C-alpha cells in the first residue's frame, strides 16, 4: 500500500489561506462543516465547525463548506485570501465559470460573486 504525504502550502506574505471540508453521516442526516484560516507563516487566525441536520449530497456539502469559509473570512475583515477545497468536481465547476442549474449552481454563483 502506497502512503501519500499531504502537506500544507503557504500562501504569499499578506495573504491568508482558507481551507474547508465537509463530512456526511447519512444514517442520521448530519452534515459537518469545518474551516481553518492560516496566515503566510502557518499560524491559525480563525477556525469554525458546525453540524447541520441536513441530507446533502457530498458536492452540496463541500460547496456549503466553501461558502461558509468565504463568508467567515469576509466577516473577519480579510480582503486577501485564497479559499481551498478538496472537492475537485466543485473546484472545477467554479473555475469553469458556469453554474449548473441545481442547488450546487446556486452555491457556486454565491461563491463566485
N, C-alpha and C positions, 0 to 999 in steps of 0.2 A: 504494500500500500504506500503510495506516494504522499509525502507530507508537504503541504503548501504553506509557506510562511507569508502572512499578511502583515504589512506594516503601514503605518500612517505617514502620509506625505505632507510635509509642511507647506502652508501657503506662503506667499511672499510677505515680507515685512509690511505691517499695516493692514493686512488682510486677515479676516477670520475664516475659519472653516466650520461649516455646519454639517455634521454627519447625522443622518436619520436612519431609522429602521422600524420595522413593524413585525409583529408576530400574531398569529391567529390560533385560537383554541376553538375549533369547530364544534366540539362536543358540548360546549356551554355558551356558544355565541359571544365570545370575548375577543376583542382586538386590543393589543397593547402597542402603544406608540412610544418611541424614545428618540431623544436627540441630545447631542453634546456639541458645544461650541468651544473651539480652541483658538488661541492666537497663534502667531507665527513661531513662537517658542514652544508650543505644545501645551501651554497652561490652559486648563479648563476655565472658561469665563462664564459659562452658563450650561445648564442641563435641565431636562424635563422628561418626565414619563407620565403617561396617562393610560388608563384602561377604559375602554368603551364597550358597552353592551351593544354589539352590532354583529351582523352577519355579512361582513365584507369579503369580497374576493381578495386574493393576495395583491393584485395590481391596485385595487382601490385602497387597500390598507397602506401600501407603500406610498401611493400618491398623497394620501391624507397625512402620513408622517412627514413627507417632504413639505407639504403646505404648512403644517404646524411649525416645522423648523424655520421656514422662511418668515412666517408671522412672528415667531418668538424673536428672531434676530432683528427684525424691523422694530418691534416694540421695545427692544433693548437699546435702540438707537444706533445699531450698527449700519453703516452705509456701504462698507466694502467687505463683502463676504462671498464665499463660494459654498453652494449647497451641494451635498453629495448624497447619493442613494446607491444601494447595492442592487436595485432592480433595473437591469439593463433594458428591459422592454419599456419601462416608463421613461427612463432617461432618453432612449432613442425616440420615443414619441414626442417628448419636449423639444429635442433638438431638430426634429423633422419640421417643426413649425405648424403642423396641422393637428387639430384636436378631433379625435373620433367622436361621433355622436353617441355618447354614452356618459355614465357617471364619471368615468375616468377623464373624458374630454372636458367636462366642466371643471374638474380639479386642475387639470393641466392648464386650461385657459386662465384660471386664477393664479397659478404658479408663474405663468409667463408674463402677467401684467405687472 
